[in-house]
Amino acid sequence: MKTGEFLQKHKLSEGDLVSLITKDQAIMEGLIVPSANPEVLTLKLKNGYNAGISLENISQARKIGEGKSVGKPPVKETQKDSGKPTIAILHTGGTIASRVDYNTGAVYASFNESDLLTMFPELSQKVNIISEHLSNMWSDDIRSGHYSRMAKAVEKYSQKGVAGIIIGHGTDTMAYTSAALAFMLENPPIPVLLVGAQRSSDRGSSDAAMNLDCAVEFILNSGFAGVGICMHYSTADGKCAILPACKTRKMHSSRRDAFKPVNDSPIALVDYSTKKIEFLKQDFERKDSGKKLVVKDKLEEKVAILKIHTNMIPEQFSFFEKNKYKGLVIEGTGLGHTPGFVPDDMALKNRGIIEAIESLAKSGCIIVMATQCLFGRVQMHVYDKGVRLQKAGVIPGEDMLPETAFVKLAWLLGNFPKEKAKELIGKNLRGEITERTLEESFKLPE
């Protein structure tokens, strides 16, 4: 039986609120939304998530109500107020400005300022909004050209004299984008904050409005200039954290406080209720209308990350030489190691790995070592394997996050000669490397 036949048989339609009993006597309630699989009934549950139930596993189904369409709210036109500052909001996708219509399962994304102020009317009390739709995509589909598009849009609105720029972004690769923009935007005179949402705007637990509101408050009242991320500081609706662009990682797949600084601290906290801004760091750039923004937006495409694991073979490294890669970040174990030694007969396949790395380095590829431990830093002089890898041409990446090292290496190779890129990869340019890793920086989500 297909979904259409099932709905007809039970006198149901998409958008109906139904109660199901499965063959193992589980009871499920939710709104029927379109399903990609014709043999699966998809429900939108009360918690906002979707659940798919195989039709053959449903023993009873009955309608208990009709769904309420959320959809796109009616747009209210707003007037610009010359007495208020202006913020530009650039949209790249994600859930920050989206609502779900439970009758269709479709997401309505609001990309112009009227839509945005209708969804978040409190913003109109503080600022004028100008808005531009750069793209509407899953953040893991972003490529280097999209980073360049964002950087050029930042340059355009910065020249127009806006107080700051917010980039609405999907959370999954937001940290890559923040690092890319931090390197591309040299000497920024205003704040550029990436803002996302872990929960869509139609859900009671959505973090979209608070993240956006705190970002606006920080832009208006902090004096900060540069690139950062604004997301929930904890799971509660208390404060948002302004996080460093090159030292932040998404540490949880769904929690609202998923973003955490690694080997660093938040720049500041913004209290959602009181609007108070508490700075935790003082070493940041300040707003300065006299600054001249320089955009260096080229990225080398032939750069990759390779995660180290057990059971590797030399061909996994020689692949990058055969395909003429110009840069490789190795996400090594511990203090910065790879397989390559042969302690016994069972490890014979390790033979040739370090030689393959050495050959890759001699081919002209810049190889940088980061650690998959994340907290702490690479120390390649402690053990003989680290020393051997350095002799093979691997450059220690200090305490750079692997994804930051990847973006930085691509940016250096896109904008500087190879030898200059090699010189700069281990130097702190945008706060991506800390001089000394402190023990108290090791803080995982509670």
N, C-alpha and C positions, 0 to 999 in steps of 0.2 A: 504494500500500500504506500502511496505517495502522500505528501503533506496536503495537497489540494483535496484528495479523496477523503483523507482523515477529517479535515475541517468540514467538508460537506456532510459527511456521515454524522458528525456530532453537532451539526448546525452551529458551527463556530466561524469566526472571521478574525483576520489580523486586527489587533487592537483590543480584542476582548480580554477581559480579566477572567482567568480560568483557574479551576482547582483540578489537579491531576492526582490519580493514585496509580503508582507503578506496580508491577507484578510482585515486587518485594515489599509492598505495602507502605512505601514512602509517599508522603503527601507533599505536593509542591503547588505553590500559587504564584501566578505572575501574569504579565501581559504577553500575548502572542505577538512576536515580531517576525519579520521575514527571515527565512533560514537559507543558508547557502547549500545545505544538503537536503534533497527532497525526501529523505527518509528519517529526518530528524525534526522534531518540533522545538523551536527556540522560544524560551520565555525570558522576559525582562523581569527579574526578581525585585522585591521591595528594596533590597540593599543596593540596587543599581547595576548589578552584574547580570550578564546573560548566562543562561544554562540551557544546554541542548539535551533533549531526551529522545532516545530512539523510539520511533513509533511502535515497534514491536514490543517495547517494554512498558507501554501504557495500557492499563487495564480499564480505567475509567477516566472520563473527561467531562466536565460540566462548566458552563458559563456562570460566573458569579457576579459579573459586573462589566462595565465598559471602561476602557482606558480613557484618560484625559490627555488630550493632545497638548504637548508643551510647545513644540515648534518654535518658530521665529516670532518674537514678540512684536506687536505693532510699534513702528518706529515713530518717535517723537522728535520733531525737528528742534534743534538747539541753535541759539545765537551765540556768536563769538562775543566775548567780553574783553574790551581793550585793556581793562584794568587787571586782568589775570594773566599769569604766565602761560606759555604754550608748551605742551609736551607732544612729541611725535611718537606714535605707536606703530611699529612695523610688524606685520603678521607673517609668520612663516608656516603656521599650522599648529597642531596640538589642540588641547581642550580648553585653553585659556579663554577663548571667546566663542565657545560652542554650547549648544543645547541639543538635547535629543528629543525627537518626537516619538513617543512610545507607540503610537499607532502605526508608524511606518518603520521604525528603527533607524531612520535617517538622522544624520547630524546636520544641524543648521549652524553654519559659521558666520559670525558677524564681523565684517571687515572694514566698514566705514565708520566715521566718528559718530554718526547718528545712531547706528545700530549699537555701537559700543556704549554710548552714554545711556541708551535705553536699558541695556542690560545692567550697567553699573552707574545708576543716576547720581550717586554720591560724588563721582569724579567732577561733574559739572559745577559743583560748589567750590572747587579748588582751582581748576585749570581749564584752559581751552585745549581741545584735543584735535590734532590732525593725524590722519591715519592712512597707511598705505599697505596694500596687499602685495607682498613679495612672492608668496607661494602658499600652497595649502597641501602639506605633505607630511607623511610619517618622518620623524626626525632621523631615523636610520637610513633613509633614502637620500639624505643630503650628500652632496659632493663638493669639491673645492670651489667650483664655480658659484655655488650658492653662498659660500662665505664671502666671496668677492662681491656678489650682489648686495649682501647686507652691509659690507664695509662702505661701498659707494653710496648706499642710501643714507648711512650715518653721516658721511661727508656732506651730502646734499642738505640734510636737515640741520646739521651743525652750522653750515653757512647761512641758513635762514634765520639763525639766532634763537632756536628753541632752547628752553631751559634744560632739557634732557631728552633722552630717547629710551623708550621701552621696546624690547623685541619679544613678542609673544612666540614661544618656542616649545615644541614637544620635549618632554623631560628626558627621554632615553639617551640622546646624544647632546644635550644642552651643554655639558661640560666641555665637549670637543669644540663647540661653537664659541663658547666664552673664551677659551684659550686662543682659538684662531683669531678672533677679533682683537684680543689683547695684543697679539703680535702685529696684526695688520694696521691697527690704529695707533700711530705714534704721536705722542704729545696731545692727547684729546683734551679739549677745553671744558667739556661738559660730561655728566654721568651718562653711561650707556648700560642699562640693566636688562639682563635676560630674565624673563618671568615665565613660569610655566604653571601647570596645575596637575596634581595627581588625581583629582576627582573632577568630573565634568560639572559645568555650572548649574545643571538642573538638579543635582543631588544636594540633599541637606548637608552633607559632610564636605561639600566642595571647598577647596582652598583657593579658588580662582580670585574671588573678590578681595579677600584679605591680602593675598600676594600682590595683586595689582595696586590696591590702596596703599600698602606699605611702601611699594616702589615709588609711587607718586610722592608720598610724604618725604622719603629720603632724597629724591631729586630736588624737591623744593627747599628743604631745610637743613641739608647736611654740609654743603660746601664741597662735597666729594666730586672728583672728576676721574674718569677712567671707566674700565669695564668691570662689571660684577654680576653676580647672580642674586636674585631676591626670591627666597622660598621660606616656607614654614620652619621655625626654629625648633618646635616640638610638635607633638601630635595635637596639642590643644590650640585653640584659637587665641593665643596670647601674644606672641611676638613672631616677627619674621627676622631672618638673618640675612645680612648683606655679606655675601661670600666672595672670597678672592677668585678671580677669573681663572687662574692657572693652577690652583691647589685644591679644587673642589671636585667631588665625585658623587654620583648617585649610588647610595649604599644600600638601598632597599627598593624592591620592585613596586611597592604600592603605598607605603607609609607616607603621610603628608610631610614628615620631616626627613625625607629620604636623602637630602643633599647635606653632606658633611665636609668640612675642610679636613685635609689630610696633611699632617706635619705642619699645621698652621691653625689659626683661629679665625672666627668670623671677623670681618672688618667692623661691623656694628650690628646692633639689634634695634628693631623698630617696634615699639609697643602699639598694637593695633587699637587699643582703647584710648590710651592717653596721648598717642602720637609722639611720645618721647623717644628721642634717638640717643642710644648709649653706645659710644665708640669703645671698641675693645682693642683697636690698633690706632696708632697715630701716624704711621709711616705710609701715607697715601697722598696722591696728587690732589690739589685743590682746584676748584673752578677758577678759570682765568680767561676772560674774554679776549685777552691779548695773545693767547696761545695760537699758534698756527698748526692745525691738524695736518699731519702727513699720512697718506694712505699708501701702504705697501702691501698690495693685495694678491701677489702672485704666490702660488703654491706648486711645488713639484709633485707631479702625479705618481712618479715611480718611487714611492716611499711606502713602507709596510711595517706592521708589527707582527712578530712571531712569538707566540707563548711557548715557553719551555715546559716539557712534560717528560715523563719516563717513556722508554721505548722509541726514542727518536733515531733517525738514520741520517747519514751525511746528505742524502739527496734533498732533504727538507731545507737545507741551507744552500746547497748549490743551485736550487731552483732560482734564487734571486740573482745569482751571477749569470745563469743562462738567459734570464729574461731582462738583463741589463738594468737592474734596480740601482738607483742612486743613493738610497738611504734605507736603513733597516733598524728598527728598534727591537731589541731582544728583551722580552719580559722574562727575566731570568729567575732562578730560584734563590732564596735566601739573600746573601750579600751580593749576588750577581754572578750566578754560575749557569753552566749548560752541561749536558752529558758530554762525554768525550774521552774519559779514561776507561781502561779495560782491566778491571780487578780480577776477573776470572773468565772462563770459557763462555759462560752465559751472557757476558757483556761484549762479545766480539763485534756485534753490530755497532757499538759505540765508536769503533775505530774509524778514523777519518773525519769525525765531526769537527774537531777543532781545526784540522787541516782545511776542511771546506770553508770554515769561517775565515781563516787566514787568506785563502784564495779569493774569497769574496771581497775582503778588505783591499787586497792588492789590485783587484779589478777596478777600484775607484769608488766603491760603495762605502759610504760613511756608516759605521755600525755603532750604535749606542746601546748601552746596557742599562735597563731599569729593573726594579725588583717587583715581582708579583705580590710581595708581602704588603705593598702600599705604604704602610707605616714604617718608619726607619729609612735608611738610605743604603745605597750601594757602597760596599767596601771591598774593592777587588785586590787589595794588597794583603789581606789577612791569610788567605789560603793559597796553596800553590796553583790550584786550578784558576783562580781569579788572576793571578800573576801571568799564567800561561795565556789566558784569553786576552789580556792587555797586550802581551807580546805579539799576539795574532792580529792586533789592530782594533780591538774593541775599546771604545771610549766610555769610561764610567759616567753614568747619567745623574750622579749625586742622589738627591731625593725627589727628582721629577717623577710625577705620575706617568705611567707608560703612555697614556693617551696624550698628555701634554707634550712629552718628548717627541711623540709621533708628529703632532701638529707643528711643533717648533722646528723640527728637522725639515719637514716639508716646506715651511716658510723660509727658513734660512737658505735652502737650496734653490728656492724660487726667486730670491732677491739678492743673493750674494754669490761670488765665486766660491768654488768648492773648498779651497783652503781657508777662506774666511769663515765659511759655514762650519768647518771643522774646528776652528779656533773658538767660535762663539757658542757652540752647542753646550759646553760645560760651564758657561758663564751665566750669571743671573741677569736677565734682561727685563722681565716683567713680573718679578716676584715668583717665578716658577721654581727657583732653587732657594732654599734657606741655608744660611751659613752653618747653622748647627741645629740638629734635630733634638728637640727637648722631649723628655719622657712624658711630660704632661700633655703633649699633643696627641698622645694615643688615647683617643676617646671614640668608642663605638656607640651606635645608637642604643639607647636604653631599652 
